[in-house]
Amino acid sequence: MESERIKVYVEVNVTHRPDGTARPNFIKFENDEKYEIDRVMQKCRAASTKVGGTGIRYTVQICGKPTFLFDEENGKWFVEAKS
């Protein structure tokens, strides 16, 4: 059985390239836990079916595990964290 998920807003360090693309580099939680993004596997417009919200969904790999990182396109980013 999968754990309950909650929307957690995170700080994201992003590299914006001259061609207009963006690449998230790491995320940081309120408790100062910081995780480097190993790689960006996919980017698409999508909704979070687990916690609600829409925007640009990045499928990223952190510590070898895939996870979703959402850009709400208003300066806010969130993850679907385990509660």
N, C-alpha and C positions, 0 to 999 in steps of 0.2 A: 504494500500500500504506500502511495506517495505522500510525502509530508505536505501539510498545509503551507501555502505560500502567501507572502505579504509583499506589498509594494514598498520598497526602500529606496529613497532618493540618495544618490551617491555623487561625489565629486569625480569628474572625469578629466584627465589630461588628454587633450586632442591635438593632433597635428593637422593643420589646414594647409593643403597644398595649393600651388598656383592654379592648377587645373580645376579647382573647386571641390575636390574630394576631401574627405575628412577621415582620419584614422585614429581611433581611440588607442591610447598607449597604456594607461593604467586607471584603475578605479580606487577610490578611497572612501571608506565608510566613516560615519560620524565618530566612531571610537578610534579613529586614526589607523585602522587596519587598511593596508594598502596591498593591492594585487596587480601585478603586471599582466597585461593582456599578451599572451604568447602569439596569437595570430587572429586575424579577422577572417572568418570562414564564409560569411554571407552578409549581405546588407539588402533589406527590402522594406517597403512600407507594410506595416502589419499591426494587428491589435494583440494585446496581451489577454489571452483567454483565461489566465489563472488569477490575475489581480486587477484587471481592467486598465484601460488606457490605450492610446494609440500613438503612432509616430513611426520613426525609422527604427526598425529592429535590426540590431547587429547580432549575429551569431558569432560569439567569440570563444576562444579557448583560453582558459585560465588554469594554471597548474595541471595541464593535460586534460581538463574536462570541458566539454562544450556547455555554454550557458548563453542566455539572452541578455542583452543590454539595450535598453530603449532610450532613444533621443526624442523627447516630446516636442522638439523644435521651438521651444520657448526658453531655452537656456537650462532646462531641467532634464536630468537623466535618472533612470531608475532600473533596478534589477528585481527579479522575482525571487526574493530571499526566503529561505526556510524559516518558519515561525518557531 
